[in-house]
Amino acid sequence: MTELLLRETLGRLADNRQTIKLWLRDDDAVNPSTALDTLLTMTASYAVPVTLAVIPEHTGEALAKRLDTAPDALVAVHGWSHANHAPDGEKKQELGPSRPAELVLAELKAGLRKLKDLHAHRFIPMLVPPWNRIAAGLASRLGEQGFTSLSVFGREQPSSPICLINTHVDIMDWHGTRGGRPAPVLFAELATEIGRVDPAPLTGILTHHLVHDAAAWDFLEALFAITNGHPACEWVRPEPS
């Protein structure tokens, strides 16, 4: 079975009375959609909290009204406009060093205020940089703007100036099919992450509901089914430790 390695790893953790905390981050939410409905229905059926990284400039009341019926959904700040400002030839980046820091920080603060006003109790002051990239000089000043955590992709760096709550397994094949990555690969990656001697305090799964294909949805369904009620893992909200 494709998920055998994950099941075995969870079994070993359970035998050792260890519990791994998992969290789900889904990027690029703006408006209600059929894909968002699918995600919210699936996560609700397994009681999995989902943190939606919402693009402030392009969102509004419609999404807020939809999420009023999704008690397990949280909202984080996904940059301001998800616009690429990197010079030609460089990796895409909205929150890079190519624009004045004060301008970028002002946009982020405006995004925080807008989403907090729209989403109230489900809003969390977490910044999710578009493309998972942010200039170090900006990251060091996020606390001034009201953010309490930052979420990118990869292992957390102990020298970070703000609490890092990262994602570690991206289910999308961005450089190939642009659909869901093969389930055996994803299960193996997750098993490796949670089986480390120094696992992250929260192990993050990264999704993008707007571009999911059948493979992506099938993997999520299988993952939730495996982990649902398992003594070695718990799906949690991303809160600073």
N, C-alpha and C positions, 0 to 999 in steps of 0.2 A: 504494500500500500504506500502511496506517495507520502502520507503523513506519519509513517512508522517511526522515523527518527525523532520527530517532535513528541510523539506519544511516549517513546522510550525515555526521552530526556525529562518529560514531565513526571513520569513514573519514578525516576531516580530522585528527583527533587522531593516528591511526595514521601518517598521512603526515608529521606533525610529530614523530613518535617520542615522543608523550606518552601517559601511561597514567593513567586515572582509577580511583580506588579506590571500589568500591561496597560497601555493607553493607545487610543486611536485618534489620529489627526487627519482630517480631510481638507484639502486645499481648494481655493478658488471659488468658494460659494459667493453668489451675488443675489440670485433670484430663486423663487420656487421653480421646480422642474420635475419631470418624471424621474430622472436619475436621482435627484435629492429625495424624492418620496421613497424610492427603492432603498436607498441607504438608511433613511430614518426608520422605515418599517423593519428592516433587517436588524438594525442595532437595538431597536425597542423590543423585538421578540426575544433577544438574548440578554436584555438589560445591560447593554454595553454603552457607557457614556461615549459620545463622539464630540470632539472639538472641531468645529468648523472654522477654518481660517478664511475670514470674510474680507473681500476687497472693499474698503470703505467708500471710495469715490463713486462706485457704480451700484451700490445697494441702497435699499430703502425700506419703507413700511411693509412691502409685500413679503419680504423674507421674514421680517419680525413677526408678522401675523401668522405665517406658516409655522414658525418655531414655537409659537404659543401652545401648539398641540404636540410638541416634542419635548417632554420634560427631561430627557437624558441628553439633550443637545446643549453644548456650550459654544460661545463665540469668542474668537481671538482676532487680533488685528493682522491682516495680511498686506503689510505695506500701506500704500495709499491708493495708487491707481494700477498697480502691477504693470507699469510701463518700464521698458528697458532704456536706461540712460547710459549704458556702457559704450565706450568708443568702438568703432568698427574693428572687428577682429578679436575683441575680447568677449569673455563669457557674459551672458545676459545678467544684468544686475540693476535693480531699482535703487538700492540703498548703498551705492558705491561712493567712491571719493571724487567722482567727476562733477558733482554739483556742490554748491556751498553747503556746509554742514547745517547751518542755521535754517536754511530753506528745507532741507530734508527732515530735520527734527520738527519743524513747524508742521509739516504735512503729517508726520506720524502722530503728533499730539492732536491734530484735528481729527485724524482717523480714530484715535482712542476715544475722544469725546463723542464723536458721532455714533460709534457702535455702542458705547456705554449708554447713551441716551435712547437708542433704539431698542437695546436688548436687556437693559437693567440687570435683573437677577442672574441671567445666564451669561453675562459678559465676564470674561476674565482678562486682566491686564497683561496679556501675553502678546509679544510681537513674533509673528511668523514672517520672516523676510521672503519676498518672492524669489524663487530659484534658490532658496536656502543660503543666500549670500548677503553679508552686511559688512561694511567697512569697520575696522576695529575702533576707529575714533568715534563712530556713531554708537556702537555697542556700549562703549564706556559711559555714554551719556543718557542711556535709555531710562534710568531711574529718575532723572530730572523731569522727564516727560510723563511720568506716572506709571511706567511699566514695571512689573515685578519679576517677569521672566522672559526668556528668549528661547525660541525653538527653531533649530536648524536640523540638518541631517548629519548623522555620524556620532562618533564617540564624544562625550562631553569633555571639554578641556578644563582642567582644574584652575587655570589662571583666568577664567572668564570673570569680567567685572560685574556680571549679573547672573542670577540663577539660570542655569541651562536645563531645559527639559526637552531633550532632542528626540527625533525619530531615528530608527535604526534599520528598519526593513521597509523598502519602497516596493510596492507590489507592481508598479508599472515598468514596462520595457521601453523607456524613452528613446533609446538609441537603436531600436530594432523595429518590432511590430507596432509599437506605441499602444499596445494593448496590455493585458495582464501578463506578467512573467509566468513561466512554468511553475505550477504548484510544487513539484518536488524540490525545485531550487529554493523557493520561498520557505517551505517548511524546514529545509536544511539550514537556511540562514537564521531563521528564528530559533531553531534548536541550538545553534552555535551561540547566539546572543545570550539566551537565558541560561545556557550551560557553562558560561564562563565562570572562572573563579572570582571575577570582579564584575558581575553584571551591573548594568546601569540601575540606579534606584527605580526608574520607570523605563521599561522597554517599549519604544514607540513604533507603531505600525503607521505607515504613510499611504494615504489613498487620495484619489482625485475623481470623485463621483461622476463628473461631467464627461469623462473620457473612458469610463469603464466599459469593457466588453464582457462577453459571457465568461471568459476565463477569470477575469478579475472578480466578478460577482461570485462565481463558483468557489474561488479560493476563500473569500471572506466568509461565505456560508459555512464552508468546511472548518475554517479556523474557529469561528464562534461555536460551532457544534462541539469541537474537540475540547475547547477550553471552558465551556459553560459548566459551572459547578465543580470544576476540577479542583481538588484540594491544594494543588501546587501553583495555582495562578489565580489572579484577581484582576478584573478590569476596573480601572480607577480613573478619577478626574486628575488632570495634570496640575498638581498644586506644589508650590515651592516647599522644599523640606526645611 
